[in-house]
Amino acid sequence: MLGEPQKRISEQALTVWRISALMMTVIVLLVTGGVTAAVILFDWPVFIIFAAVLVLILFAYLSIYLIPLIRWRRWRYEVREHEIELQHGVIFITRTLVPMVRVQHVDTKQGPLLRKYQLATVTVSTAATVHEIPALQIEEAEELRVYISKLARVADEDV
Amino acid sequence: MSKAARLHPISAVMTLLKLLKEFTIPFLVFVVFGDLSLPLTIIVTCLFIVFLIVFSFLSWFRFTYRLEDEEIRIQYGVIVRKKRYIPFERIQSLDFSENILHQLFGLVKISVETAGSEGTEAVLTAVTKKQAETIQEILNQRKQTGAVAEQDGQEALPAVHEEIIYKITSRELVLLASTSGGIGVVITAVIAFISQFDEWIPFEKLTEEFISFALNQIFIVSILVLIGLLLAWVVAVIGMMLKYADFTLKKTDKDLVITRGLLEKKKITIPLKRIQGIRISENILRQPFKLATVYLISAGGTEGEGTGTVVILPLIKKKRIKELLSPHLDYQFIENFTPAPKRSLKRYMFRGLVIVLPILLVPVFFFKFWGLLGFLTLPMFIYWFYLKYKDAGWSIDEDQLSLRFRGLTKHTIFMQRKNIQSLRSRTTYFQKRKDLSSIMAFVKSGIGLDGGTVTDLERKDVEAVYQWFSRS
């Protein structure tokens, strides 16, 4: 059995994911409200309201509580001298190996939500694929970017 | 060598044709919806054509190229003047192609391919064959010796060693064209033709006369449609034959060179060191004849193809691949793959049936009993899922990873460790329970990626591949 990568992403990722899930839930809530209004106005069968509410509750539970939790628990990464290893996924547990020699550039990026919580996402690009480590503490992300680009330079080879 | 040269004037005509092709429809839309009076329309049309002619002429006139000691310099642009310098050392290859106009005037179009991620760096639309040869020679010379060769003056070039690996026979060409995707059109046509009758026969309330009339009409229409589709197929076949006529694969010192085509001649050069992998595809129609298509995955873009995956053997007996290619390419054309374990067969069946069964149930819902006929296709699907299971496999031979898998077409892909951009293992909860896992590997192909995914392998096998790729 392979040991999984050691480092976790910031615990605040949970908060960020939950806030954006909350926004989505508000939209679903509005739709549910609309459906309820339609049922009352047009005299549709009442069970539609129950179904809509059930969907709302299920959506809220999954997207706000369960999925972020599993997602955060699963997210691991490790940057070694010769490679980067990532593990993530809620249903599909994916583990990725990116050799340092294949890394072409590293970026950090921030959306408004991430900025509010002092987080950043690190993006590692090879000639063909792009990999993301979401929601790291901003200092950590910067450090990682510098570190990876230094290692990638050392390991330079022809494509 | 620092005299600026223009392209052959015919390139102005080519630009004009291209512009006409692009702008005719927008122009027509403009005229139709603009609701102009007739004289005005004529004036506008004339102005439009004159403008295009002037523009094409100017773009030819303004386009100059010259070969300097270390680079090609191109100047172009009608309104905004642009300069582009391409150092020789960055040029990976020159690709040549000729359409009918080119062939009439003994010209050739050159696409300059560089190592940049953009693919084609510059295009010389029309130069004489002699000039093209000179450019190729100068490039070879500069690349080999750098600027040093300049001092020795005109030194004779060592003859480029060339070896023909494969040349298509006319029998293969016919087989290739007729078993390509075009056949799908015919199959659809036949199905559409037959289904016409199914739909019309149960009508009972109509008078007999009307039925015979309607049937006749439908019959005529169906025949016409069938003929139309057959024609489309014939056109597709002829198109394929023209595209792959004279297909030749050659090897020079550092490159693989492909030439093909009758009306539009193409010459594609793939530097050996840009090769990222090899893909063998067995189309379901060709597989019974043990025929396959071999692709080369190259990091350079090939002009007009979008990806770097290029056909090197369009149609070949599977057992000949090894004998033809292994002397020239540093890959092991292995046949022994570690298959997926028996217990994953169930998962392959399940994953397929979950999609197919609901689709088969739809006609039952609409047509009741007769809808059940759809289930006659079920054995075919089950056989397909079985094939998918049977064809899944992997192998590691020193520094080479080989993956085999099937969508509708069976693919075998050979990749070297140094060319794999990233490797992934993927496990779902259900796979984990059965100790199974999937593996994916990606290589660079042109500006995009290519690669393979093999589902439901033994978990410890996937871990072995993962470990093999890991550098720690």
Interface residues (C-beta under 8 A of the other chain):
Chain A: M1 L2 R80 E81 H82 E83 E85 G89 I91 F92 I93 T94 R95 T96 L97 V98 P99 M100 V101 R102 T126 A127 A128 T129 H131 E157 D158 V159
Chain B: A115 S117 K273 R274 A299 K418 I420 Q421 S422 L423 R424 S425 R426 T427 T428 Y429 K432 F442 V443 K444 S445 G448 L449 D450 E463 Y466 Q467 F469 S470 R471 S472
